[in-house]
């Protein structure tokens, strides 16, 4: 289910908006601001970044201090350090200068300095001509100013006023040029003659060598470039070899500027400057993010609304008449730093958001903002961290805290009632309600950072996302649920009003992650504080613990003192209240006295205790393990089958007090089956060939619960007792997936489809088959249920693939256990008794899996992006053919001819493009390899190759393509 929620705005909320407004909107002649020094260090030699000072409101000063943030630029990493450097006072004139500087640079680099266009029949206007209230928001205000390394550190923060004043002067000049909505160059610029070797710019003349690597502003487009060198061409030169195809209608540069911009060049014979364009900012927050989509354009400038380009582009360089350029004298290290700011400031804003959530929870402890940020970040953000690990831990912490509370508060409730009450409290639905009640959904980050939509103070949006949500107001005051997800809905993406769609489970997962974060940062006490804030009753009262211990001490254990002492010796722990251990060993079938008690309540508590202990051990021991593998480790460790084997391994079942002959037979059979195997090779997965009786795992948990109560809920003592019992605890190195899961993952990874058929009967039968390139592998398994039958078949199929060299199975021990349990390869007992010999012989056939085709299959192919690939994949899946494989290569402009087999290039010849080759193995037939058209992005080139393959299969009579 999807929920429409309101995004909590960074740097907003509670009292902060008023504080910002009061500071920045002040009419005082002097404004005091808190300064933070931004220092950048790069691990690549030669890459330098200017130091900056961040000026921000004093009310959030403590939340932005002393940070180290890593930014990732493809093959290098830049570390940004943020440290407080005291107060700074700006007068009214200085404030005006710095605002003009920031607005010019951010809009010139990443946005637009002009609105309107010929195509929209609206006049072009310079945005900085208008009242700056349209682009400055006092509620979200800060300044980023360069520092001057030539000044001493005590001199006014070393602010580089020279650079700031140059930018402010350029803005005022642009205002004169565009004062009446039209470009008036002749009235402003007065350079009629060429003097010597000087280059005439829009507002000054200079020598050629002084322009190298200087930032310049184009008066007609408002774009910022970096000057590289002077070319041999002039404005009177033809476009041949230096223009893109769409501008080839103009003969010369002079004609181009006159007809397109109504500019009559004063010095057409002056040599052109070669410029490097600015480009869009990138997401630098994650080492995982790499550009594999569209090739970076050769010119990083934006296209105009009418489809024409702002400048003439060739090989990522721009040729421009100097008289249309205003020098900004912005050093390269300053300009380079601006590309870091979208990611850097976004990270700081989200950390402030996390800090705001911390203040709402109001627990008196120094929980890290980074930890809380991790708890509110989903996998969709594509960062190096996410809430998944903390959510897994928080789930165990929540389960433990609620279990302890229910166990102590309701001594007369049996295990079933306690479990039902616990589910009511910790279910996803309950956590979702609590999250919505406390507006946690507004804090959750559920989409990757898009730096193109990020705005600095003073920057106008260049990529509006108009609100199409089913609300007529900005603030979402109630939940809006959608049962059927519509194609137009994109989860996590916020519109301009801050509305976004979110999965309801994401909210409940975030609640658990926050609990986990507080447990990591402050222990169980901090986690319980979060539960108290949420409204979950999980308080532990000392009085209730003492009452529980007193009740247990009333149980008679004298006749069984030898049993109690023997088990205490095995555990290495002496109970203060022996009755707790007696209760932990008593099965419901064993009622020798009038006291009606059993281990079930203690098993309920011990289950939660072992869960949190093992989860915390795995969480803290494997910090680099991703959330998926951590979940597998937990599943392999915390399950009844694993605990049953622990009970047999340490002979705890000999102490069980029960009066059921059937149960005793089951325990004996299971114990014998394990003792016949090497105990050192006991497989701790849940898919063992013979499942242990539930009672064996239960008594391990009940003993843990008994120790927990006996020690007044001291988890450290429980950990100390059970660490040797549970050892060795599974690790990523020896983790073995269930055989069916391993087979399925191997097939998905290698592009094969797994055929599955299950039939009922005296025994459940599962038939699994995998169609390889030239052979069909089939195995049949039996079991008491479908899961066991598929596990049996998958185990043997993995063994077959391993013997043929297709796979190195992690489950070799498991397969041997199946064979040991079966007695031989021709007979089987226990779970697979009476299995015929034909079943255990693998089938390596030459025939194909999937349906036999007597006529072509009709395949509907969507022409939209991704459509051909999906259609081909579904066709192969239906026939169980191996999935097609793509090999995509990037072709440079110098070799702009398509690779062998390609048909054409659908990209500008002067741009890089991708060409993809697709290979399809038709089982027991041909191998088809085709190369599609070249495209600027990889996925489009793969679509082209997939469509080519579909038509080739149609030519061979295998399918009928219907494009839709």
Secondary structure, 3 states (H helix, E strand, C coil): CEEEEECCCCCCCCCHHHHHHHHHCCCCCEEEEEEEEEEEEECCCCCCCCCEEEEECHHHHHHHCCEEEEEEECCEEEEEEEEEEEEEEEEHHHHHHHHHHHHHHHHHHHCCCEEEECCCCEEEEEHHHCCHHHCCCCCCCEEEEEECCCCCCCCHHHECHHHHHHHHHHHHHHHHHCCCCCCCCCCCCCCCCCCCCCEECCCCEECHHHHCCCEEEECCCCCEEEEEEEEEEECCCECCCCCCHHHCCCCEHHHHHHHHHCCCCCCCCCEEEEEEECCCCCCCCCCCCCCCCECCCCCCCCECCCCCECCCEECCEEEEEHHHEEECCCCHHHHHHHHHHHHHHHHHHHHHHHHHHHHHHCCCCCCCHHHHHHHCECHHHCCCCCCHHHHHHHHHHHHHHHHHHHHHHCCCCCHHHHHHHHHHHHCHHHHHHHHHHCCHHHCCECCCCCCCCCCCCCCCCCCCCCCCCCCCCCCCCCCEEECCCCCCCCCCCCCCCCEEEEEHHHHHHHHHHHHHHHHHHHHHHHHHHHHHHHCCCCCCCHHHHHHHHHHHHCCCCHHHHHHHHHHHHHHCCCCCCHHHHHHHCECCCCCCCCCCCCCHHHHHHHHHHHHHHHHHHHHHHCCCCCHHHHHHHHHHHCCHHHHHHHHHHCCHHHHCECCCHHHHHHHHHHHHHHHCCCHHHCCCCCCCCCCCCHHHHHHHHHHHHHHHHHCCCCHHHHHHHHHHHHCCCCCCCCCCCCHHHHHHHHHHHHCCCEEEEEECCCCEEEEEEEECCCCEEEEEEEECCHHHHHHHHHHHHHHHHHHCCCCCCCCHHHHHHHHHHHCECCECCHHHCCCCCCCCCCEEECCCCCCCCCCCEEEEECCCCCHHHHHHHHHHHHHCCCCCEEEEEEECHHHCCCCCCCCCECCCCCCCEEEEEEEEECCCCCEEEEECCEECEHHHHHHHHHHHHHHHHHHCCCEEEEEC
